[in-house]
Amino acid sequence: MRRPALRILLLAAAALIVGLFAARALLQPTPPPQLQQATWLPGGRPLPPLDLLDQDGRPFDGTAFTGRWTLVFFGFTSCPDICPTTMVTLADVVRRLADQPAAERPAVLLISVDPERDSPARLRNYVQAFNPAFQAATGTEEGVAAASRAFGVAYMRVPQPDGGYSMDHSSSVLLVDPRGHIVAIHPAPLTSETLVADYLAIVAAQR
């Protein structure tokens, strides 16, 4: 075989190999982020429209998730321990991430599982005591139940001996990405260190 023809053949073979590697890289799914505690949901789980009210009494249908990262927690203002502890942890997470680009600083949303007692005004005072930028949502029993199903969160009303009641509920924090998809679940026990580390890893993986 003449040398020019051999050179063309070698170049063609090299181009084919490069093309095969490029195609493999394109077809291979994005490697999962290295997480300390959170469960990552590859591709994310899209949220349906919600039927809630925000802390100012305005309709909250979930479109507010679009364009930003949001840490979501289900709780209630009369919660004696888990909820305030989680809110303190989330306030510390937001503080630790304050130096991130504006688009990558997470919002925090508390959705009440106790709509009978948690009015929008009560929720606003509660969440903003932890951080003035924190948001909250409530709604009818049906609206809250539908939201909990969308997020995969369980809760239950528990009667008390004095005739009152409390609420048992899941204590996980869920991460919603700027598309409005749930992309991670952070189980209890929660620490700000692991939340921050896992959050940064997930954001980096979806850039």
Backbone hydrogen bonds, N-H to C=O, Kabsch-Sander energy under -0.5 kcal/mol:
donor,donor_aa,acceptor,acceptor_aa,energy
6,L,2,R,-2.3
7,R,3,R,-2.6
8,I,4,P,-2.2
9,L,5,A,-2.3
10,L,6,L,-2.5
11,L,7,R,-2.4
12,A,8,I,-2.4
13,A,9,L,-2.3
14,A,10,L,-2.6
15,A,11,L,-2.5
16,L,12,A,-2.2
17,I,13,A,-2.3
18,V,14,A,-2.5
19,G,15,A,-2.4
20,L,16,L,-2.3
21,F,17,I,-2.3
22,A,18,V,-2.4
23,A,19,G,-2.6
24,R,20,L,-2.3
25,A,21,F,-2.2
26,L,22,A,-2.0
27,L,23,A,-2.3
28,Q,24,R,-1.9
35,L,33,P,-0.9
39,T,185,I,-2.7
40,W,38,A,-0.6
41,L,183,V,-2.8
44,G,41,L,-2.0
45,R,182,I,-2.2
47,L,180,G,-1.8
50,L,61,D,-2.7
52,L,60,F,-1.9
53,L,138,T,-3.0
54,D,58,R,-3.1
55,Q,136,A,-1.0
57,G,54,D,-2.2
60,F,52,L,-3.1
61,D,59,P,-0.5
65,F,62,G,-1.8
66,T,63,T,-1.3
67,G,178,P,-2.7
68,R,65,F,-1.6
70,T,176,V,-2.4
71,L,107,A,-3.0
72,V,70,T,-0.6
72,V,174,L,-3.3
73,F,109,L,-2.5
74,F,172,S,-0.6
75,G,73,F,-0.5
75,G,111,I,-1.8
79,C,76,F,-1.4
85,T,81,D,-2.1
86,T,82,I,-2.6
87,M,83,C,-2.7
88,V,84,P,-2.2
89,T,85,T,-2.1
90,L,86,T,-2.7
91,A,87,M,-2.2
92,D,88,V,-1.9
93,V,89,T,-2.1
94,V,90,L,-2.4
95,R,91,A,-1.9
96,R,92,D,-2.4
97,L,93,V,-1.5
98,A,95,R,-1.2
100,Q,97,L,-1.9
104,E,101,P,-2.3
105,R,102,A,-1.3
107,A,69,W,-2.8
109,L,71,L,-2.7
110,L,135,Q,-2.2
111,I,73,F,-2.5
111,I,109,L,-0.5
112,S,110,L,-0.6
112,S,137,A,-2.6
113,V,75,G,-2.4
117,R,114,D,-1.1
118,D,114,D,-2.6
119,S,117,R,-1.3
123,L,119,S,-2.5
124,R,120,P,-2.6
125,N,121,A,-2.2
126,Y,122,R,-1.9
127,V,123,L,-2.8
128,Q,124,R,-2.1
129,A,125,N,-0.6
129,A,126,Y,-0.8
130,F,127,V,-1.3
131,N,127,V,-1.6
134,F,131,N,-2.0
135,Q,108,V,-2.6
137,A,110,L,-2.2
138,T,53,L,-2.5
144,V,140,T,-2.7
145,A,141,E,-2.3
146,A,142,E,-2.4
147,A,143,G,-2.0
148,S,144,V,-2.5
149,R,145,A,-1.9
150,A,146,A,-2.1
151,F,147,A,-1.9
152,G,148,S,-0.9
153,V,148,S,-3.0
156,M,168,D,-2.8
158,V,166,S,-3.0
160,Q,164,G,-2.8
163,G,160,Q,-2.0
166,S,158,V,-2.7
168,D,156,M,-2.9
170,S,154,A,-2.4
173,V,186,H,-2.4
174,L,72,V,-2.8
175,L,184,A,-2.6
176,V,70,T,-3.0
176,V,174,L,-0.5
177,D,181,H,-2.8
180,G,177,D,-2.4
182,I,45,R,-2.7
183,V,175,L,-2.8
183,V,181,H,-0.6
184,A,175,L,-1.1
185,I,39,T,-2.2
186,H,173,V,-3.5
195,L,191,T,-2.3
196,V,192,S,-2.5
197,A,193,E,-2.3
198,D,194,T,-2.6
199,Y,195,L,-2.4
200,L,196,V,-2.6
201,A,197,A,-1.8
202,I,198,D,-2.3
203,V,199,Y,-2.7
204,A,200,L,-2.3
205,A,201,A,-1.8
206,Q,202,I,-1.2
206,Q,203,V,-0.6
207,R,204,A,-1.0
